[in-house]
Amino acid sequence: MNSSHGQVPIRRLHVEIEGLARYRQAYTVDELAGLLLSVSWPLSGKQTSEFHHARATSLDALEFYIDPEVARAAFVDAAYVAGLHVLPDDMSAMKLAG
């Protein structure tokens, strides 16, 4: 997914989307959108309001209507609802659990 305006950077993240300890990375908003639309995203997670909000904010950020960090935050919320881990966002919780 490419924007006519070029790639919109975000703070990097890694999402555990293809199974236990199998992370994919995202450095741009279009990579976030690609992960949301991939077949790897849990089907049950695609039926949530958080997923639809993340998809909409990704598109808005691609067109520079909103701050890309808003799209990143919406993506992280959707990932959590879908039961996915996100790094580095989960690092402090993982340290407490370990």
trRosetta pair geometry for C-beta under 8 A, 3 or more apart (Angstrom, degrees):
i j d omega theta_ij theta_ji phi_ij phi_ji
1 30 4.6 -162 90 -159 88 95
1 33 4.9 -72 69 97 157 126
1 34 5.5 -161 14 -66 106 84
1 37 7.4 100 -41 29 135 144
1 62 7.6 -71 141 -106 111 154
2 7 7.6 -61 -137 -74 77 75
2 30 6.0 29 -97 -136 36 159
3 6 6.4 -31 80 51 100 24
3 7 7.1 145 35 -90 104 31
3 8 6.6 38 16 -19 152 103
3 29 7.7 30 -29 79 132 115
3 30 6.2 -137 -17 -66 89 120
3 62 4.2 -169 -82 -177 124 95
3 63 6.8 -162 -141 -70 120 47
5 8 7.4 37 94 -58 112 98
5 62 7.3 152 41 168 111 62
5 63 7.2 128 -1 -128 134 35
5 64 6.2 -75 114 -24 176 116
7 28 4.4 -50 -176 -136 108 150
7 29 7.6 167 -170 37 64 78
7 30 6.0 -93 -126 18 80 120
8 28 5.8 117 66 -165 50 86
8 29 4.2 0 74 12 112 121
8 30 7.1 118 32 -18 84 82
8 61 5.7 -178 112 147 158 94
8 62 6.0 -150 5 -109 135 45
8 64 7.3 -172 -99 -75 133 73
8 68 5.0 -176 149 -88 113 132
9 27 6.4 -34 -138 155 79 78
9 28 5.7 -57 -100 -102 41 71
9 29 7.9 -25 15 -15 3 80
9 68 6.9 122 86 100 41 169
10 13 7.3 -34 115 -1 119 100
10 26 6.8 5 61 128 127 98
10 27 6.7 174 53 176 76 30
10 28 6.3 142 8 -126 89 17
10 29 6.0 117 -37 -61 115 65
10 32 6.8 46 5 -37 157 127
10 68 4.9 -136 -85 146 86 118
10 69 6.8 147 -139 -86 88 52
10 71 7.1 -105 -91 80 134 102
10 72 4.6 151 -162 -72 134 125
11 69 7.1 44 2 -108 103 92
11 72 6.4 81 44 -161 86 168
12 25 6.4 -10 -169 -168 103 106
12 26 7.0 164 -150 84 57 51
12 27 5.1 -14 -101 -101 88 74
13 25 7.1 163 89 -150 42 61
13 26 5.5 -6 59 55 86 95
13 72 6.9 148 -17 -157 135 106
13 75 7.6 158 61 103 156 128
13 76 7.2 -129 -134 -80 162 99
13 86 5.5 -10 -175 -172 122 100
13 87 6.7 150 -163 79 66 47
13 88 7.1 -118 -119 13 66 60
13 89 6.7 6 -128 -13 115 107
14 23 4.0 29 169 172 109 133
14 24 6.9 166 -154 79 67 27
14 25 5.0 -32 -98 -94 77 73
14 26 7.8 173 -86 16 33 69
14 86 7.1 151 77 -158 48 51
14 87 4.4 -12 58 60 101 101
14 88 7.7 67 25 -40 93 54
15 23 6.4 144 69 -149 26 78
15 24 5.9 -24 60 59 82 79
15 25 8.0 155 15 -95 69 25
15 26 7.1 20 -2 -3 108 111
15 35 6.3 93 50 -173 144 151
15 79 5.5 -115 -135 -127 123 143
15 84 5.5 25 -174 154 98 131
15 85 7.2 160 -153 86 51 49
15 86 5.2 -15 -101 -103 76 77
15 87 7.9 -164 -72 23 32 68
16 19 7.7 -95 175 83 85 28
16 20 7.2 12 -177 -132 124 26
16 21 6.8 -19 -131 -77 117 15
16 22 6.5 100 -152 63 70 51
16 23 5.3 -46 -85 -88 58 74
16 84 5.5 179 67 -165 76 79
16 85 4.2 31 15 51 128 93
16 86 7.6 -124 8 -65 79 37
16 87 7.9 77 -36 -10 91 96
17 22 7.4 -90 60 101 50 87
17 23 7.4 81 13 -137 75 39
17 24 5.3 -43 38 20 120 112
17 35 6.3 -133 -74 -160 169 107
17 38 7.3 67 153 76 141 137
17 40 4.8 77 145 132 104 122
17 41 6.6 -35 -155 -85 116 54
17 79 7.9 -79 -81 -131 95 106
17 84 5.8 12 -87 -134 66 137
18 22 4.2 -80 79 115 91 128
18 24 6.5 86 -11 -33 110 107
18 40 5.1 -46 -86 -146 78 136
19 22 4.4 42 63 21 83 130
23 87 6.7 -26 -128 27 149 119
24 35 6.3 171 95 -107 131 115
24 40 7.6 101 -8 90 144 159
25 31 7.5 -16 116 162 60 146
26 31 3.9 172 -137 113 84 116
26 32 5.0 91 -175 -66 153 64
26 34 7.9 172 -109 54 109 99
26 35 6.0 -77 -66 -17 129 137
26 75 7.7 -81 72 152 162 162
27 31 6.1 60 39 22 55 154
28 31 4.7 101 58 3 77 101
28 32 7.3 -132 102 -4 47 84
29 32 5.4 -47 -154 31 41 116
29 33 6.5 39 150 -17 68 101
29 58 5.6 162 -179 -153 92 74
29 61 4.5 -151 -130 107 152 121
29 62 5.4 -161 112 -71 130 73
29 68 5.1 -114 -62 -135 117 106
29 71 5.3 38 -128 98 107 156
29 72 7.8 -96 -97 -57 76 78
30 33 5.5 -47 -146 37 39 113
30 34 6.3 47 151 -24 64 103
30 58 7.9 121 -96 177 31 106
30 62 6.2 85 -73 -106 81 116
31 34 5.4 -49 -146 35 34 117
31 35 6.5 37 154 -20 64 101
32 35 5.9 -57 -154 34 31 109
32 36 6.5 30 151 -18 65 106
32 54 7.6 -123 161 173 112 102
32 58 5.2 -153 101 -115 111 121
32 71 6.1 132 89 144 160 109
32 72 6.7 -126 -87 -98 151 58
32 75 4.8 -88 -158 -87 120 153
33 36 5.6 -54 -149 36 34 114
33 37 6.2 15 158 -5 67 112
33 55 7.0 89 -130 -137 80 63
33 58 4.1 155 -76 151 92 141
33 59 6.9 99 -107 -62 134 63
33 62 7.0 -5 -30 -49 147 132
34 37 6.1 -67 -143 47 27 99
34 38 6.3 47 153 -50 64 99
35 38 5.5 -37 -145 3 32 121
35 40 7.6 -56 -154 70 68 112
35 41 6.7 111 155 -66 64 107
35 75 7.5 67 76 -156 123 124
36 41 6.0 44 -154 -73 31 156
36 51 6.9 149 -154 -161 104 82
36 54 5.8 -173 -105 115 139 114
36 55 5.3 179 148 -87 149 82
36 58 6.5 -156 11 -9 148 159
36 75 6.9 -107 -62 -122 112 94
36 78 7.0 23 -114 110 106 154
37 41 7.4 76 14 4 4 137
37 55 7.5 97 -61 -120 86 110
38 41 5.5 121 67 -16 77 90
41 45 5.8 -114 167 80 90 123
41 46 6.0 101 117 -62 116 99
41 51 7.7 118 166 -133 136 123
41 82 6.7 -58 -171 -152 82 162
42 45 4.1 85 73 3 95 111
42 46 7.3 -162 96 -15 53 81
42 82 4.7 159 44 -171 118 106
42 83 6.6 31 -3 46 163 104
42 84 7.4 -165 -5 -48 115 103
43 46 5.7 -52 -157 24 38 114
43 47 7.5 30 151 -17 62 103
44 47 6.1 -60 -163 29 40 111
44 48 7.8 48 145 -34 63 101
44 82 7.1 148 86 -133 80 74
45 48 6.0 -44 -161 8 46 118
45 51 5.6 132 152 -72 72 130
45 78 6.7 98 177 171 108 83
45 79 7.9 25 -159 -119 146 30
45 81 6.2 131 -133 102 89 86
45 82 2.7 19 -105 -107 141 109
45 83 7.2 -125 -69 20 118 81
45 84 7.6 18 -92 -15 162 109
46 51 5.3 -172 -129 164 33 164
47 51 7.2 58 32 36 19 143
48 51 4.7 104 62 0 84 100
48 52 7.2 -155 97 0 49 84
48 78 6.9 161 82 -136 122 79
48 81 5.1 -179 146 136 171 142
48 82 7.2 -141 15 -65 139 78
49 52 5.8 -57 -150 41 37 109
49 53 6.1 40 151 -22 69 107
50 53 5.6 -54 -144 38 30 112
50 54 6.2 33 155 -21 64 105
50 74 7.3 -180 -169 -170 72 73
50 77 4.9 -133 -154 126 120 99
50 78 4.2 175 135 -93 97 66
50 80 7.9 -81 161 60 162 82
50 81 4.5 133 48 5 150 153
51 54 5.8 -55 -148 35 29 111
51 55 6.4 28 154 -18 64 106
51 78 4.7 113 -87 -146 50 120
51 81 7.2 -120 -40 80 82 130
51 82 7.1 82 -75 -56 109 115
52 55 5.7 -50 -146 36 33 112
52 56 6.3 31 155 -17 64 107
53 56 5.8 -57 -147 39 30 109
53 57 6.2 23 158 -14 66 109
53 74 5.2 -131 124 -155 94 121
53 77 7.5 -23 83 85 125 130
53 78 7.1 -170 64 -64 86 110
54 57 6.0 -57 -141 40 28 105
54 58 6.3 35 156 -25 63 105
54 71 7.3 93 -158 -163 62 64
54 74 4.1 174 -100 135 65 97
54 75 4.8 113 -151 -86 121 48
54 77 6.8 -168 -67 65 110 90
54 78 3.9 -65 -19 -19 147 144
55 58 5.8 -53 -151 30 28 114
55 59 6.8 25 154 -15 62 105
56 59 5.9 -57 -154 37 32 109
56 60 6.4 31 151 -17 66 108
57 60 5.4 -51 -143 39 37 114
57 61 6.1 39 156 -20 68 104
57 66 6.2 -66 -153 71 83 149
57 70 5.6 -125 -167 123 129 93
57 71 4.3 -178 130 -102 97 68
57 74 4.3 110 42 24 148 159
57 75 7.9 -127 78 -38 116 75
58 61 5.9 -56 -147 37 28 109
58 62 6.5 34 152 -24 62 104
58 71 4.8 112 -88 -156 50 122
58 74 7.5 -132 -39 81 75 124
58 75 7.0 76 -68 -67 109 107
59 62 5.6 -50 -150 30 33 115
59 63 6.8 16 156 -4 63 107
60 63 6.1 -68 -153 46 31 100
60 65 4.2 -82 -170 65 86 117
60 66 4.6 38 127 12 118 111
60 70 8.0 -42 89 92 121 123
60 71 7.1 -173 65 -75 86 109
61 64 7.3 38 -171 -82 37 27
61 65 7.2 -93 -70 51 27 72
61 66 5.4 -62 -77 73 70 86
61 67 7.1 -27 -114 104 101 23
61 68 4.6 105 -165 -103 130 60
61 70 6.8 -179 -73 65 115 90
61 71 3.9 -71 -15 -29 148 141
66 70 4.8 -71 152 57 121 142
66 71 6.8 133 93 -40 114 90
67 70 4.8 101 69 -8 85 100
67 71 7.8 -158 101 1 53 81
68 71 5.4 -50 -157 36 48 113
68 72 6.3 52 145 -23 72 101
69 72 5.2 -46 -144 35 40 116
69 73 6.3 44 154 -21 67 101
70 73 5.8 -51 -148 36 30 110
70 74 6.5 30 152 -17 62 106
71 74 5.7 -55 -147 38 32 111
71 75 6.3 37 152 -23 64 104
72 75 5.6 -53 -151 33 31 115
72 76 6.5 31 152 -19 65 103
73 76 5.7 -51 -149 34 33 111
73 77 6.5 36 151 -19 64 104
74 77 5.6 -51 -149 35 34 114
74 78 6.4 33 153 -17 65 106
75 78 5.8 -58 -150 39 31 110
75 79 6.2 34 152 -23 66 106
76 79 5.5 -51 -146 34 32 114
76 80 6.5 33 155 -20 64 103
76 86 5.2 -129 -129 63 87 172
76 89 5.6 129 -139 -68 135 176
77 80 5.9 -55 -152 34 30 110
77 81 6.5 28 153 -16 64 106
78 81 5.7 -54 -148 38 33 111
78 82 6.2 26 154 -13 66 111
79 82 5.7 -64 -148 44 30 107
79 84 4.1 -81 -173 72 87 115
79 85 7.7 -67 151 63 117 7
79 86 5.1 91 101 -52 152 118
80 83 7.7 52 -179 -67 31 18
80 84 7.0 -92 -70 57 26 68
80 86 7.3 -66 -57 2 79 117
85 90 5.1 -53 -164 -1 89 168
85 94 7.9 63 -154 -70 130 121
86 89 4.5 9 103 46 104 121
86 90 5.6 132 65 -20 56 104
87 90 5.8 -66 -83 42 59 94
87 91 6.3 80 -138 -56 82 88
88 91 4.9 -13 -171 -22 75 125
90 93 5.2 -65 -164 50 67 111
90 94 5.4 69 138 -29 91 106
91 94 5.7 -59 -144 37 28 111
91 95 6.4 29 158 -21 65 105
92 95 5.7 -51 -148 33 33 113
92 96 6.6 33 153 -18 63 104
93 96 5.7 -54 -151 35 34 111
93 97 6.4 29 153 -16 66 108
94 97 5.7 -56 -145 39 32 110
94 98 6.1 25 157 -18 66 112
95 98 5.9 -59 -140 39 28 106
